Amino acid sequence: MAAQRRRASRILLLDRQDRLLLFHGSDPATPGVTWWFTPGGGLEPGEDAREAAERELAEETGLRGVELGPVVAYGNASFSYLGQRFEQEQWFHLARTTRTELDHSGMGEDEHAQLLAARWWTVEELRSTSETVYPVGLVDSLERLLTEGPPVAPVRL
């Protein structure tokens, strides 16, 4: 089966303590395999990456009016979900929030099936976890963002 190509916008959402929001997910087609990932999702027709990031953040967290910062990273991801292969081109927006209470009621049914938990992570916690975190290289990029600020041009993850 050919891979479905898609474009996605993801969000590196930080709270006041510089903790990063990640979701814990799984694929019902592969029981027992889990991973942590950033909020975000596919672009809808006619939507640009910023609009998609704002929409996805509101749907997945209930947080509205979060001011998105710049695109700080980009990359490609190959993955399978429910037996369908995906090739995804994705952009990562930096954002900050003072609110950490989440509301997942705006998520679609398929997103609810995948979401096991949400957690705010420190750099130290991400460095020491044995759990799978996507994208690969996220913790190094996050640490650079926190110490050096956003890059002049987005970095490849």
Secondary structure, DSSP 8 states (H G I E B T S, - for coil): ---EEEEEEEEEEE-TT--EEEEEEE-TTSTT-EEEE-SEEE--TT--HHHHHHHHHHHHH---S--EEEEEEEEEEEEEETTEEEEEEEEEEEEE-S------TTS-HHHHHHEEEEEEE-HHHHHH--S-BSSTTHHHHHHHHHHH-S-SS-EE-
